[in-house]
Amino acid sequence: MPGYDETYAAMRAVDEAYNLVLLEGPAEVDSVARSVLTSLTTEYADQRRLGDGPGQATVPLRDRHRERWLAAIEARTKHRISFVDAVRPVLDGGE
């Protein structure tokens, strides 16, 4: 399916960034970073499963499975906001 190689490469980049977070800490940041990575991995696996299933190949997944697509975006956004909220005080020297 088109775009999967690029998506996988982007996910690997997030995974590498997560490894840096694990090395640097603190634990509060590690926890929310893991949530971001888990959310992306789940979203990717769901897209692969839905993309490989029956359906109109010419219709994008976001149109064939709109509710799931919107839910995935919402989950990704919430995890990203939580990550930024946890990281910001660390970057500002608050810990």
GIMO-V12887 format. One record per helix or strand of 2 or more residues. SS is the DSSP state (H for helix, E for strand). FROM is the first residue (numbers start at 0). TO is the last residue. If there is no record, write none. Layout:
BEGIN
ss from to
SS FROM TO
SS FROM TO
END
This chain:
BEGIN
ss from to
H 3 23
H 26 51
H 60 63
H 65 90
END
